[in-house]
Amino acid sequence: MERLRYDWSEPNRIRMTTTDSNTWGGASGHTYTFDRREDGTTGIDVVVVREGKNLKGRVIGALLGLVGKRLLSGQFAKTVKAIEARSAA
């Protein structure tokens, strides 16, 4: 379980900071930065920081470091495509 504080104060950035978690601590969270492109599309840069607060968190964090980027970026791309398809319909 993870609770996040959302910061929408910048128009092209969303920061989500972990406030409570049984796995993550420290500077854990997510930052999404949006880049409006001339062709009308939007680029999305995602930064995920995971600092394990216990053994479980450190092990999961290490595994995410090894395979997470490939796995999570593929899932994120599928999500964006699904959103685009709904918007086009």
Beta strands, then each sheet from edge to edge (+ up, - down):
strand 1: 2-10
strand 2: 13-21
strand 3: 24-36
strand 4: 42-52
sheet 1: 1+ 2- 3+ 4-
end
